[in-house]
Each structure stands twice: as structure tokens, then as C-alpha cells.
Amino acid sequence: MIERSITIALRNRRASKGHLCAAAMLLFVAVVLGWSPVQAGSGGETKSAGGLTVYLGVVAAEIFKGPESYWVEPPMHGGSPNGPHEHHIVVAIYDTASNTRITDATVTAKVSGLGLSGPEKTLEPMKTGDVTTYGAFFNLTDDLYTIRVTVRRSGAQPVVLDFNFDHRGP
């Protein structure tokens, strides 16, 4: 079902960017929940801290590219970057106790290569139907990365989670 949705969205030159984003989101959810032969270790990871459970996904930015002249919706995060190493980092956040999705957070990610301090960006809320995730584009060359996700909510202490991401070539 997911592969079919993505194939249809990519082949349909009149598909809106929202349709492609929805297909990419379905793919992300499938990876996180194990509904796909793709293993979560290839770009998805889950961590819990401070009463929150955070699912992290890293997807090549190419999945969001398409025939720009046919887009009917505004570009996500200002548009897909053109560099060869651009990736989309996306997180889904849940309250651990109730398993309720968190939709009212301010989320940042700092992506640092091995031994380096990297850029920090605010992850923009992305709503697809009733599902809210947070994401941004980052340039990831071959390296070992620490992705530090910080979740801030009104009236609560910030929750910081460090994810390891191995993006070295074969």
C-alpha cells in the first residue's frame, strides 16, 4: 500500500506537494512501526526521556523533489534543498504514559559530526491530516552523527535526547 501510494504520487505530475509529503510521512511511519522491510536502524530510532517518547527518522531530501511547476501547495521548509547530501530529519513525539501525540512543542535538532559541533535548527511542525510531526532539512555528508533533539513545552523542563546516526558509505 505504501509503495503504491508513493509510486502514484511520484508518477502523477499533477500531484500536489502535500500528496508527496503524505506519502513520505506514510513511509516514515511504516519504518518506525516496522511495517516495511526497511529496518528502523537504517534511519529511524526511538528514545524516551522526561515522560516523552521520540521517534526519529532521516530521509534523503530527494523524496520531496518533483516537478516544481506542478506544486499547488507552498514548499515545505522553504523548499527542498538542491545539494547532493541534503536530508530531511523528522521526529514524532508522544507522551510516554498516555501514548498521546505531542502537538504543542517547540523542537530543535543539533546535528554534529564526529568530534564537531554542527548546526542547530528549529524543526517546523508538519501536519498531515490529524498527524503532527516536526522536521527540517540538514546537509549530511558521510560521517557518524549525534542528533540532539530538544523538546520544549510550556510549563515543563526541556527534554533532551541524543540519537546516534551512522551515515557512512558502504
C-alpha positions as CSV (number, residue, x, y, z in Angstrom):
1,M,0.0,0.0,0.0
2,I,2.7,2.4,1.0
3,E,4.9,1.7,-2.1
4,R,1.8,2.1,-4.3
5,S,1.0,5.5,-2.7
6,I,4.5,6.8,-3.3
7,T,4.6,5.4,-6.8
8,I,1.3,7.1,-7.7
9,A,2.3,10.3,-6.1
10,L,5.7,10.4,-7.9
11,R,4.2,9.4,-11.3
12,N,1.3,11.8,-11.2
13,R,2.7,15.1,-12.4
14,R,-0.3,16.9,-11.0
15,A,0.2,15.5,-7.5
16,S,0.5,18.3,-5.0
17,K,3.5,18.5,-2.8
18,G,1.1,17.6,0.0
19,H,0.4,14.3,-1.6
20,L,4.2,13.6,-1.8
21,C,4.7,14.7,1.7
22,A,1.8,12.5,2.9
23,A,3.4,9.5,1.0
24,A,6.8,10.3,2.6
25,M,5.1,10.5,6.0
26,L,3.4,7.1,5.4
27,L,6.8,5.7,4.6
28,F,8.3,7.2,7.8
29,V,5.5,5.8,9.9
30,A,5.9,2.4,8.2
31,V,9.7,2.4,9.0
32,V,9.1,3.4,12.6
33,L,6.4,0.9,13.2
34,G,8.1,-1.9,11.4
35,W,5.5,-2.3,8.6
36,S,8.2,-2.2,5.9
37,P,11.1,-4.4,5.0
38,V,13.3,-1.4,5.7
39,Q,14.8,-1.7,9.1
40,A,14.5,1.2,11.6
41,G,18.2,1.1,12.2
42,S,18.7,2.5,8.7
43,G,17.5,5.9,9.7
44,G,14.9,5.5,12.4
45,E,15.3,5.3,16.1
46,T,13.2,5.6,19.3
47,K,14.2,7.1,22.7
48,S,12.3,8.0,25.8
49,A,13.2,10.6,28.5
50,G,11.4,13.1,30.7
51,G,8.0,11.4,30.1
52,L,8.3,11.7,26.3
53,T,8.9,9.1,23.6
54,V,10.6,10.5,20.4
55,Y,10.8,8.7,17.1
56,L,13.5,10.0,14.8
57,G,13.7,9.5,11.0
58,V,16.2,10.6,8.5
59,V,15.2,10.6,4.8
60,A,17.1,11.7,1.7
61,A,15.7,15.1,0.5
62,E,15.2,13.6,-3.0
63,I,11.9,12.1,-1.8
64,F,10.5,15.6,-1.6
65,K,11.6,16.7,-5.0
66,G,9.4,16.6,-8.1
67,P,8.2,18.7,-11.0
68,E,8.1,22.1,-9.1
69,S,5.9,23.7,-11.7
70,Y,3.1,21.4,-10.7
71,W,3.1,22.1,-7.0
72,V,-0.1,23.6,-5.8
73,E,1.0,23.9,-2.1
74,P,3.7,26.1,-0.7
75,P,7.1,24.4,-0.4
76,M,7.9,22.6,2.8
77,H,10.5,24.3,5.0
78,G,11.1,26.9,2.2
79,G,11.6,24.2,-0.5
80,S,13.7,21.2,-0.9
81,P,17.4,22.0,-1.0
82,N,19.4,21.1,-4.1
83,G,22.7,19.8,-2.6
84,P,23.7,16.1,-3.0
85,H,23.9,15.5,0.7
86,E,20.6,17.1,1.9
87,H,18.4,15.0,4.2
88,H,15.1,15.6,6.0
89,I,15.1,14.9,9.7
90,V,11.7,14.3,11.2
91,V,10.5,13.5,14.7
92,A,7.2,12.3,16.1
93,I,6.7,12.9,19.8
94,Y,4.4,11.1,22.2
95,D,3.6,11.4,25.9
96,T,5.0,8.1,27.2
97,A,2.4,7.4,29.9
98,S,-0.7,8.1,27.7
99,N,0.7,7.4,24.3
100,T,-0.8,10.7,23.2
101,R,0.9,12.6,20.3
102,I,2.5,15.9,21.4
103,T,1.5,18.7,19.0
104,D,2.3,21.8,21.1
105,A,6.1,21.6,21.4
106,T,9.0,23.7,20.2
107,V,11.5,21.3,18.8
108,T,15.1,21.8,17.8
109,A,17.7,19.5,16.4
110,K,21.5,19.9,16.5
111,V,23.3,17.7,14.1
112,S,27.0,17.2,14.8
113,G,29.6,15.1,13.0
114,L,32.1,13.0,14.9
115,G,34.1,15.4,17.2
116,L,32.4,18.5,15.7
117,S,29.8,21.0,16.7
118,G,27.1,21.2,14.0
119,P,24.2,23.4,13.1
120,E,21.1,23.6,15.2
121,K,17.7,24.3,13.6
122,T,14.1,24.6,14.8
123,L,12.1,21.7,13.5
124,E,8.9,23.0,11.9
125,P,5.6,21.4,12.8
126,M,4.2,19.5,9.8
127,K,0.6,18.5,9.8
128,T,-0.7,15.7,7.6
129,G,-4.3,15.0,8.3
130,D,-4.5,14.7,12.1
131,V,-0.8,13.8,12.4
132,T,1.7,16.3,13.6
133,T,5.5,15.7,13.2
134,Y,8.4,18.2,13.3
135,G,11.1,18.4,10.6
136,A,13.8,20.3,8.8
137,F,16.5,19.8,6.1
138,F,20.1,19.2,7.0
139,N,23.3,18.6,5.0
140,L,24.7,15.2,5.9
141,T,27.9,14.1,4.3
142,D,29.4,10.6,5.1
143,D,30.1,10.7,8.9
144,L,28.9,9.5,12.3
145,Y,26.5,12.0,13.7
146,T,24.9,12.8,17.0
147,I,21.5,14.3,16.5
148,R,20.5,16.1,19.7
149,V,16.7,16.7,19.8
150,T,15.4,19.2,22.4
151,V,11.7,19.3,23.1
152,R,10.3,22.4,24.9
153,R,6.8,22.6,26.2
154,S,5.0,25.3,28.2
155,G,5.3,24.6,31.9
156,A,7.8,21.8,31.6
157,Q,11.5,21.4,31.7
158,P,13.2,20.9,28.3
159,V,13.7,17.2,27.3
160,V,17.0,16.4,25.5
161,L,17.6,13.2,23.7
162,D,20.8,12.2,21.8
163,F,20.5,9.9,18.8
164,N,23.4,8.3,17.0
165,F,23.2,8.2,13.2
166,D,25.7,6.4,11.1
167,H,25.8,7.9,7.6
168,R,29.0,6.4,6.3
169,G,29.1,4.8,2.9
170,P,29.4,1.1,2.4
